[in-house]
Amino acid sequence: MLARTALSFANAGVLGATLAVWFLLPQYSTYALYGCLGWVVVAFGLMYSPWGNRRIRGTGSDPGTTGASVRGAALAGAPLDFCIYCAAQLPTAARRCPACGHALARG
């Protein structure tokens, strides 16, 4: 997350420098444009590489778990508070939704 934030600030800095060169030093505007395009290619490579798409720890309630494992645990057998079909509030041991009648998957 920190790397993506730093990359976003770097992108803004490169764009600002390119615009400054474009307007203040027009004789170097071609170099600035190609430099900015090169940076875009590098930034996309960094953002969408395995390094940029790594799992981010601590997104769940337990600081040592990943968000995917927390979501998987919630889907596996945790009690449902609301019907996934109509959003009605459910009693604790209900096998069917009292509002819409859909069968509920209980673990």
Steps between C-alpha positions, in 0.01 A plus 500: 500500500782736586674421172186580301458827687862595432455408135192724479697793640783427257251498212367840606856635526597373155184646347562834673862510383393416145245780498751745648756417232231513232403858588823645642759339272320427172827409324519188723131410482561202270748349746261563787216333311705189420630489856145515633386224262796287610407555861141394428629170362723449806218594740257256337767232523550569870130525578385187318801278561488226766681744730219755461217248532619322812256423780465771757515371858279623777185578300282277718405517865808296601821689414675178394241391242437602145173643382435199277524253788267713714243511219535124448441436869194723495353307208589157636281482807449827681139575592314728261335807645317601182352312205725520195193513271279765658712648786242419767633442849521129587443315826806308621387145414287571191535259206279713276460874474174603671452787251572346157505126574841421344691212654811615685835325479599428859837348586 
